[in-house]
Amino acid sequence: MEQASQAIHDFNGTGLSILEIGHRTAHFQSVMDEAISAVKQLMQIGENHDVLFLHGGATTQFMEVPMNLLDEQATAAYHVNGIWGKKAATEAALFGKVNVVADSSDRNNTYIQKDFSISEDASYLHITSNNTVEGTQWHHFPQTNVPLVADMSSDIFCRPADYNRFALIYAGAQKNMGAAGVNMVVVRKDVLGKVKRRLPTIMDYQKHIAAGSLINTPPVFAVYVSMLTLRWIIQEGGLTEMGKRNEAKAGLLYHTIDSLPIFKSTVEKEDRSLMNAVFFLTDPSLETAFLDECKKEGMVGVKGYRTVGGLRVSMYNALPLSSVEAICSLMQDFARRKG
Ligand SMILES: Cc1ncc(COP(=O)(O)O)c(C=O)c1O
């Protein structure tokens, strides 16, 4: 954040602000090049994939993915274990047929449904790798014969994995990558160019690849902040190190929840998210008091999402272990006094 704010005053000693440099200058090209090569390095992506930085939030990708990959008469498989997957499936249905192959709403989306089948001729299988609101996460990605597409908005760069297995990965930047306003898309070129519909230029991945994500003015500052964050992840030790830190943070928090009867987690243990821990007070009438204490200690955003309720602690890459230690000691103290 310090580097980003410095660049607002003076970008790399140019005397220009990052907010005013031309997006077709060598200055910005070097930012875009570094961001793209950092993604390839971190995810160990091979030559078959391209990396794009595109306008908008992940919600834009809910439509851009089916526009590019799903013909009107074809069917895409959607694995829906939470509100974001549901929204993605709803958007896709505007462009083709959608088969919801898994839906964990029978148990309040507290688990990742692994027992499902997809037809061989599905255009792709879409999953949400981390259910931000419900606090579940895929820890072993599904094996499929059809192209695998993932919304990784809330757990991108949180751990190492075989990312080459995916036909397409997308993520809004604002959680683990940078500032709001930009999407990262990693796409395997061979899945593109197959749909019959005519695509608006700005929605066409192939055109974005050809133009190096510079069809029009990109969100320059958001790409710059992503580049700085990606550089930081590399300097810190890459995805292996991020994975270790995230395991340590989540391990501590879940251990604290499980060891204090005053708190309870309803999420299936094997599907618990490293990024978003969703849990409750066993006695809901204590919730306001606990949230007030969090607020007093400067811990914000602990209230659960409005559709789920309870508590949600988000532990994105940038959150240090000390912050998790702080909330765990508050939880222990609260349990001693109220339990
Ligand atoms: C998993 C997931 N997908 C999609 C979105 C929507 O992202 P945006 O607000 O960038 O459109 C979010 C937002 O939190 C998310 O967590």
The ligand as an ORCA input file, in Angstrom:
! r2SCAN-3c Opt
* xyz 0 1
  C     -16.257    -16.479     -5.031
  C     -16.755    -15.149     -5.508
  N     -17.175    -15.035     -6.788
  C     -17.625    -13.869     -7.271
  C     -17.686    -12.746     -6.488
  C     -18.212    -11.471     -7.070
  O     -17.144    -10.630     -7.292
  P     -17.306     -9.131     -7.795
  O     -17.924     -8.367     -6.701
  O     -15.879     -8.751     -8.065
  O     -18.128     -9.151     -9.040
  C     -17.257    -12.811     -5.154
  C     -17.298    -11.625     -4.278
  O     -17.057    -11.674     -3.112
  C     -16.775    -14.043     -4.662
  O     -16.360    -14.153     -3.386
*
